[in-house]
Amino acid sequence: MLHIIIVGFVAGTVARLLSPGPNNPSGFILTTVLGIAGAFLATAIGQAIGHYDPGQGAGYITATIGALVVLFIWNRLVARGVISDPGGK
């Protein structure tokens, strides 16, 4: 469990640093959730295409790529007004 949180936090932090845009989720909890969601996404896709064995999870790099995809989806939802920007005025 602690490993998932550490990977999630690292992946979320790197994804937020790599992704431009003012409407990034901020704070420790949202950054960690972003990274964990990215790790789950990367694991699911990796297992579906046969890159990972069942029970094997994504590493830091693929979790970061997954977090970038989740962050892109977040930005698109904020831009369309589907969800509100927590940092917006």
Number of C-alpha atoms within 10 A of each C-alpha: 5 7 8 16 15 15 22 26 22 20 31 34 21 20 26 21 12 11 15 11 10 10 17 21 19 15 9 12 13 15 24 23 18 29 34 26 22 28 29 19 20 24 23 17 15 18 17 12 9 10 13 16 12 12 7 11 18 23 13 17 15 19 29 30 20 27 32 23 19 21 24 17 12 18 21 14 14 17 13 9 10 10 12 13 17 11 10 8 5
